[in-house]
Amino acid sequence: MPAIPTLAMSPRSDTPAYDQLARTFTRLHHLDHLQAMAYWDQAAMMPAGGAEARAGALAEVATLMHQLRTDPALKDALARAGDEPLDDLQRANLREIGREWRAANALPEALVQRTQLATSRCEHAWRTQRPANDWAGFLPNFREVVAVAREEAALLSQTSGLRPYDALMDRFEPGMTCERLDGLFADLRQWLPALVQTVRDRQQGEPVLAPQGPFPIEAQRALCLQVMQRLGFDFNAGRLDVSTHPFSGGVPEDVRLTTRYDPGEFISSLLGAIHETGHGRYEQNRPRDWLGQPVSQARSMGIHESQSLSFEMQLGRHPGFVAQLAPMIRSAFGDQPAFADDNLLKLVTRVRPGLIRVDADELTYAAHVMLRYDIERRLIEREIEPEDVPALWDAAMAELLGLDTRGNYRDGPMQDVHWPEAMFGYFPCYTLGAMYAAQWFAALRRAQPDLDRRIAAGDLLPVFDWLRQHIWHSASRWPTDELALRASGEVLNPAFYRAHLESRYLG
């Protein structure tokens, strides 16, 4: 593997403007480290009484980081740096610095502060309102979150020339637009419902044994840790904790993952840990020589989700890998007929429409994403109001998955943390990630024709080595389409996603 080039600043100062920018973004990197730890603590460890103080502290840090990004001196430095003798990697970093600078300068400091306060309060209240099914209590905070998100979208739209929702989505998936996404989702709607029905009809005749609990939480945690080690997670640079909603956070040197446990079943916590481990391996393998600079960041959240779904869907449901999980599961909970290799494989590939996105099977997962995308796009672009969300949710769940969700806000529009945190524009990244993951594994199989045999033999290194070389170490050196082209030979092609699903479930 070729050595990773570094971003060292010139000792001769023949790039003084670029060096000035790099120093500023190194400072931002350190502040982002502290901010990430505060977010993790808020979700995993903070006592309830600390919510208001933490909201104020996070708002203060967000304001300070915004001030650094909007320092008037950076505008001149950006203009001058473009004429300096930069190498290709430095120019890629300058491109990413410019992206961050333009987005930051579109937003006034007061709005940044209001957004942080609104989301902190809404997210903290959501943690108790969700289990109480308290939509009425959630709505006032949610209205404020939507209001600041709309204001942010309008300002970003004015600066970028993008439509408001595109401007928000661009924060997570640079270059993606509603026009392109609508085409991808329209294609999915053409063939996915029929595939789901075909697979469900086929699986009706296949008996599957349900595991018999309870499954002690400590045993579940030990199992998750064992599987994470098997997947190469570095516990010297990360840890696993519990939160209301599973997530990955922190920084490459200190990656924080969470899952959640239910004594009545263990598959959700296990697959959740596998999913977050994919995120964690990406973070832990970002190029260390570039850390502190925007070019070291993950390319996009669609690419990030391609890593979590490469682990959870492509690998986690691979027959060869499930066979490796089986003895670990039997060791954790004792032997029972449901833990036979073939039965476990049926359990993790069972297609059954459900209410909860993070627990959805591989085939119906995309329906959850399309539902949220349609609602939040209309919400941001003022076609609907926050109080309209439950009725639209109920109608879409009935149409896409045939489920009745009326009156069930906890397992409906309140189930995810994304909306309380104003992460509008993120949800499409999950399905984009699933598409990219299928494309990566198709390229991997071309490069390693015996890949499936090696996975079945317990050799996961071909997967990790390919991802490290083509995705992890590339970080943001190239725009997304170029990254995909270099990794797989073409830009995003959803045909690989369809081929993967048909092969796994009909092959």
Salt bridges, closest charged atoms under 4 A:
ASP14 OD2 - ARG12 NH2 3.14
ASP41 OD2 - ARG54 NH1 2.93
GLU52 OE2 - ARG121 NH2 2.75
ASP76 OD2 - ARG80 NE 2.76
GLU96 OE2 - ARG95 NE 2.84
GLU96 OE2 - ARG299 NH1 3.18
GLU100 OE1 - ARG69 NE 2.89
GLU123 OE2 - ARG127 NE 3.15
GLU151 OE1 - ARG114 NH2 2.75
GLU152 OE2 - ARG171 NH1 2.76
ASP170 OD2 - ARG99 NH1 3.07
ASP241 OD2 - ARG239 NE 2.75
ASP254 OD1 - ARG256 NE 2.69
GLU283 OE1 - ARG286 NH1 2.55
GLU283 OE2 - HIS304 NE2 2.72
GLU305 OE1 - HIS275 NE2 3.45
GLU305 OE1 - HIS279 NE2 3.28
GLU312 OE1 - HIS275 ND1 2.63
GLU312 OE2 - ARG317 NH1 3.61
ASP341 OD1 - ARG330 NH1 3.60
GLU362 OE2 - HIS500 NE2 2.61
GLU362 OE1 - ARG504 NH1 3.05
ASP374 OD1 - ARG377 NH2 3.98
ASP374 OD2 - ARG378 NH1 3.81
GLU381 OE1 - ARG163 NH2 2.69
GLU381 OE1 - ARG377 NH1 3.66
GLU383 OE2 - ARG377 NH1 3.26
GLU383 OE1 - ARG378 NE 3.59
GLU385 OE1 - ARG150 NH1 3.18
GLU387 OE2 - ARG143 NH2 3.76
GLU399 OE2 - ARG189 NH1 3.98
ASP404 OD2 - ARG406 NH2 2.74
ASP411 OD1 - ARG130 NH2 3.69
ASP411 OD1 - ARG410 NE 3.79
ASP416 OD1 - HIS245 NE2 3.87
ASP416 OD1 - ARG357 NH2 2.91
ASP416 OD2 - ARG372 NE 2.70
ASP450 OD2 - ARG453 NH2 2.87
ASP452 OD1 - HIS318 NE2 2.74
ASP452 OD1 - ARG445 NH2 2.91
ASP459 OD2 - ARG454 NH2 2.81
ASP465 OD1 - ARG468 NH1 2.93
ASP481 OD1 - ARG180 NH2 3.45
GLU482 OE2 - ARG486 NE 3.03
GLU502 OE2 - ARG498 NE 2.97
